């Protein structure tokens, strides 16, 4: 990937932050900042020509999971089935060894409810709606539990 280093440069992107991306003090929320960083990263990859074909031509990894429609067909970038508009509906990749796995939208970041950047607001919403907050496991842990169950039964 030496050619990437030669082509890399500073990258900037303009984004107008709207009122609904801010907290009550007018500051951008953490969720907004993360969304902007992801958008800028995707746009920078496009600007550098980092397409699926280019990555595959260097033999640096494999697509192992992709977003799909409920019937199993390709999501073709359609929201909400491809929630981040990823190239070729890619949700997960691994390196050539198969031991390093990267998954979007990073379920490992939500293994506990307090890992979510919006957890305090969600807890307050639940409290005001009279909904209990007994579940401490985050939604992301379900992906890992499903994987363990699948491979345990595939024996």
C-alpha positions as CSV (number, residue, x, y, z in Angstrom):
1,X,0.0,0.0,0.0
2,X,2.9,2.3,-0.6
3,X,1.0,4.1,-3.2
4,X,-1.6,5.2,-0.6
5,X,1.1,7.0,1.4
6,X,2.3,8.8,-1.7
7,X,-1.3,9.9,-2.6
8,X,-2.4,10.8,0.9
9,X,-2.7,14.4,1.9
10,X,-4.6,16.6,4.4
11,X,-8.3,16.3,3.8
12,X,-11.0,18.7,4.9
13,X,-14.7,18.7,4.5
14,X,-17.3,21.4,5.3
15,X,-20.3,20.5,7.3
16,X,-23.0,23.0,8.6
17,X,-24.1,21.8,12.0
18,X,-27.9,22.2,12.3
19,X,-29.9,22.8,15.5
20,X,-30.9,19.2,15.9
21,X,-27.3,18.0,16.0
22,X,-26.6,20.1,19.1
23,X,-27.4,19.8,22.7
24,X,-29.5,22.4,24.6
25,X,-26.4,24.6,25.0
26,X,-25.8,24.8,21.3
27,X,-22.8,22.6,21.2
28,X,-22.5,19.6,18.8
29,X,-23.3,16.3,20.5
30,X,-20.7,13.5,20.6
31,X,-23.0,11.5,18.3
32,X,-22.8,14.3,15.7
33,X,-19.1,14.6,15.9
34,X,-18.7,10.8,15.4
35,X,-21.1,11.0,12.4
36,X,-19.1,13.8,10.9
37,X,-15.8,11.9,11.3
38,X,-17.2,8.8,9.7
39,X,-18.6,10.9,6.8
40,X,-15.3,12.6,6.3
41,X,-13.4,9.3,6.4
42,X,-15.8,7.8,3.7
43,X,-15.5,10.8,1.5
44,X,-11.7,10.9,1.9
45,X,-11.5,7.2,0.9
46,X,-13.6,8.0,-2.2
47,X,-11.4,11.0,-3.0
48,X,-8.3,8.8,-2.8
49,X,-9.9,6.1,-5.0
50,X,-9.9,3.5,-2.2
51,X,-12.5,1.3,-3.9
52,X,-13.3,-2.3,-3.1
53,X,-11.5,-3.4,-6.2
54,X,-8.3,-1.5,-5.2
55,X,-8.3,-3.0,-1.7
56,X,-8.9,-6.5,-3.1
57,X,-6.1,-6.0,-5.8
58,X,-3.6,-5.5,-2.9
59,X,-4.8,-8.7,-1.2
60,X,-5.2,-6.9,2.1
61,X,-8.5,-8.4,3.2
62,X,-11.8,-10.0,2.6
63,X,-15.4,-8.9,2.8
64,X,-17.0,-11.3,5.3
65,X,-20.3,-9.7,6.0
66,X,-22.5,-7.4,4.0
67,X,-25.8,-5.5,4.7
68,X,-28.8,-7.2,3.1
69,X,-32.5,-6.9,2.6
70,X,-34.8,-9.0,4.7
71,X,-35.1,-11.5,1.8
72,X,-31.3,-11.9,1.7
73,X,-30.8,-9.9,-1.5
74,X,-28.2,-7.0,-1.6
75,X,-29.3,-3.8,0.1
76,X,-27.7,-1.8,-2.8
77,X,-27.0,1.0,-0.3
78,X,-30.6,1.4,0.7
79,X,-31.3,2.9,4.2
80,X,-32.0,1.5,6.8
81,X,-30.8,-1.9,5.6
82,X,-27.4,-0.4,4.8
83,X,-27.4,2.2,7.7
84,X,-24.1,3.9,6.8
85,X,-24.2,3.8,3.0
86,X,-21.0,1.7,2.9
87,X,-19.4,0.8,-0.4
88,X,-20.8,-2.5,-1.8
89,X,-22.9,-2.9,1.4
90,X,-19.8,-4.0,3.3
91,X,-20.4,-4.4,7.0
92,X,-17.4,-6.5,8.0
93,X,-13.9,-7.2,6.7
94,X,-11.0,-9.3,7.9
95,X,-7.3,-9.4,7.1
96,X,-5.6,-12.0,4.9
97,X,-4.9,-14.2,8.0
98,X,-8.6,-14.3,8.9
99,X,-7.8,-13.5,12.5
100,X,-8.4,-9.7,12.5
101,X,-12.0,-8.8,12.0
102,X,-13.5,-5.3,11.7
103,X,-17.3,-4.8,11.9
104,X,-19.4,-1.8,11.3
105,X,-21.3,-0.3,13.2
106,X,-18.9,-1.5,15.9
107,X,-21.1,-3.6,18.1
108,X,-18.2,-4.1,20.6
109,X,-18.7,-0.4,21.5
110,X,-22.2,-1.2,22.8
111,X,-21.6,-4.2,25.0
112,X,-23.0,-2.3,27.9
113,X,-25.7,0.4,27.8
114,X,-23.3,3.1,29.1
115,X,-21.0,2.6,26.1
116,X,-23.5,4.2,23.8
117,X,-22.8,8.0,23.3
118,X,-26.5,8.8,23.9
119,X,-27.0,6.5,27.0
120,X,-27.8,9.3,29.5
121,X,-30.5,10.9,27.3
122,X,-32.0,7.4,26.6
123,X,-32.1,6.6,30.3
124,X,-33.9,10.0,31.0
125,X,-36.4,9.3,28.2
126,X,-37.1,5.9,29.6
127,X,-37.5,7.3,33.1
128,X,-39.9,10.0,32.0
129,X,-41.9,7.4,30.0
130,X,-42.1,5.1,33.1
131,X,-40.0,2.4,31.4
132,X,-37.6,0.6,33.6
133,X,-33.9,0.2,32.8
134,X,-33.2,-3.3,34.0
135,X,-31.3,-4.4,30.9
136,X,-27.6,-3.5,31.3
137,X,-26.3,-5.4,28.3
138,X,-26.0,-3.2,25.2
139,X,-27.6,-4.2,21.9
140,X,-24.2,-4.8,20.3
141,X,-23.4,-7.8,22.5
142,X,-26.3,-9.7,20.7
143,X,-24.1,-10.1,17.6
144,X,-21.4,-11.9,19.6
145,X,-23.9,-14.1,21.4
146,X,-25.4,-15.0,18.0
147,X,-22.0,-15.9,16.6
148,X,-21.2,-18.1,19.6
149,X,-24.5,-19.8,19.4
150,X,-24.1,-20.4,15.6
151,X,-20.6,-21.9,15.9
152,X,-21.5,-23.9,18.9
153,X,-24.4,-25.6,17.1
154,X,-22.4,-26.0,13.8
155,X,-20.1,-28.5,15.5
